[in-house]
Amino acid sequence: MGVASKAWRYSGGLVLNNLDFSIPQQQKPKQHSEKLHFYNCFLGWKWRPTVAVPWTVVCGLMLFAVGLISLFTGHVASDLEWYSQRLVKRTWYYKLGRGSHAPIDIWQSKFSNFYYGCSERGPHFAPAVHERLSNGYLLIATSGGLNQQRTGITDAVVVARILNATLVVPELDHHSYWKDESDFFDIFDVHWFISYLAKDVPVVKKVPEKVMKSMEKPPYTMRVPRKSDSEYYVEQVLPILLRRRVVQLTKFDYRLSNDLDEDLQKLRCRVNYHALRFTKPIRNLGQRLVTRMRKMAKRFIAVHLRFEPDMLAFSGCYYGGGDKERFELREIRKRWETLPEITPEEERMRGKCPLTPHEVGLLLRALGFENNTYLYVASGEIYGGEETLRPLRQLFPNFYTKEMLAGEELKPFLPFSSRMAAIDYIVCDESDVFVTNNNGNMAKVLAGRRRYMGHKRTIRPNAKRLSALFTARNKMDWSTFARKVKSCQRGFMGEPEEIKPGRGEFHEYPASCICQKPSKYYVVNKNKGDQKVIKVLNVSEPESSNKIFGNEHEKSLLKWKNRTTSNEPVPITEDVDHDDFLSD
């Protein structure tokens, strides 16, 4: 069977009978004939000439069969993609609880304890060069809102490392849609930023005066292409830096390739998840809001609605508001001169339209979150105001925002959209479940951070499949709708290995900075009162794992084992077997 399968792959067709066509009968060696005689006797049938069927015919027949299944059973054909994923080689932990109809905990992945963030410098990562010995000074002008600028700052540090340059604290964008006049030191702890990165890249607050006076020309300004690789910076930017001593890169957002070597990827993580710390006033208020949510509920969901007028205008989607909505959003859209002409219907079918607050509420209820769940809603000005939010409030009455929780404490931050966004960032990061509503910068950055910090549950709506389901929701009962929503969300629930390493945006999927925990541990069978080995997991063990984790690691794994073998009820149960969510 293995030989037949191998030849089937190489032949480019489907083998219907036997592969013995390559050797004519009269020319077969004796040994070959004896083997054939044995196989014929063993299998009970005679080999016959092979007939190859082209792949196009096979695929056509398969699609036809899937279409018939969808037509007569009512099941969405695309559900088959999940079943096909079960043929993919899984990591060891997916084999632990393979019992059928296994329930899913919507609040926490049972596999999250097996991963940890790892961004330490490698043994061959050279120390940072001294400022005086660097190749020059790199000025960075970021672009966009808070989280878009955050990605730019992260990449700026890596580019400075590539160029062997001294980084000047980046300049924030004061001219974007939000018109925020905040500087770097108003949002981020600049002293912490400089000191934390001291071993990676030299960072200064400004170019020294004596350097500026010695320059014959002002700093050279340039804009590099999006997703430029390391070679581009070395070949195109470095010669200018060496010649001019100071170079400024403008509109610096997503200007560095997603694919870098591991040491540089880990540097990205050190910047994003450690060096970029908010100022003390922002941190303090953010933590106070988290504490107030925790006092009301043991656990809560944070929802990033992203249903502001600028987002809807940018998306080009339509939400049923008639000519008034079309006119208002069209006027806002004119601010982006390069946006193409699109049709709202096509954008919705492509999954590019944010869900309405009502649809977000229906999604969460269908997944199994109860009416008494506490919601923290991170958002700016919602298009349509309270009228738009009313259905979500009805589905989740325990509805809170930073304005409701902070009151007068929020006044100093109100004129600054980036500082307001930073407060939302903190609460969303600390939430038990984070729900995104688009694939924007905050959604990506927070999803990546939550993966790095232990794969905390992060739900990303599968808008492409959900849009058709929401359109037809009045044609089905609630149980059918909920079942289909759960099916749509497979692979979009923030489970480990939902996406293959190296695929996706690095800021959202920082695979190089996520490691598996050690493989061998012992679990105590307390019911029998002895030190019995329940399971020994076969996974490669990282260096110095005992030093890193010690007894605390064994305790966490024991805690996980006890939780997964207990009879505690969990919110979601599926009528199909699933080894948790895993998308291709």
Secondary structure, DSSP 8 states (H G I E B T S, - for coil): -HHHHHHHHHHTEEE-S-SGGGS-GGG--HHHHHHHHHHHHHHTS------EEEHHHHHHHHHHHHHHHHHHH---GGGHHHHHHTTS---GGGGTT--TT--B-SSS-TTGGGEEE-----TT------GGGSS-EEEEB--SSHHHHHHHHHHHHHHHHHHT-EEE--B--SSSTT-----HHHHB-HHHHHHHTTTT--EESS--HHHHHH-SS--EEE---TTB-HHHIIIIIHHHHHHHSEEEE-S-SS-B-S---HHHHHHHHHIIIII--B-HHHHHHHHHHHHHHHHH-SSEEEEE----HHHHHHHT---S-HHHHHHHHHHHHTT-TT-----HHHHHHTT-S---HHHHHHHHHHHT--TT-EEEEE-SS-TTHHHHHHHHHHH-SSEE-HHHHHGGGGGGGTT-HHHHHHHHHHHHHHSSEEE-SSSSHHHHHHHHHHHHTT--EEE---HHHHHHHHHTGGGS-HHHHHHHHHHHTTT-S--TTSS-TT-S-TTT--GGGEEE--S-----BTTTTB------------TTHHHHHHHHHHHHHHHHHHHHHS----SB--SS--SS----
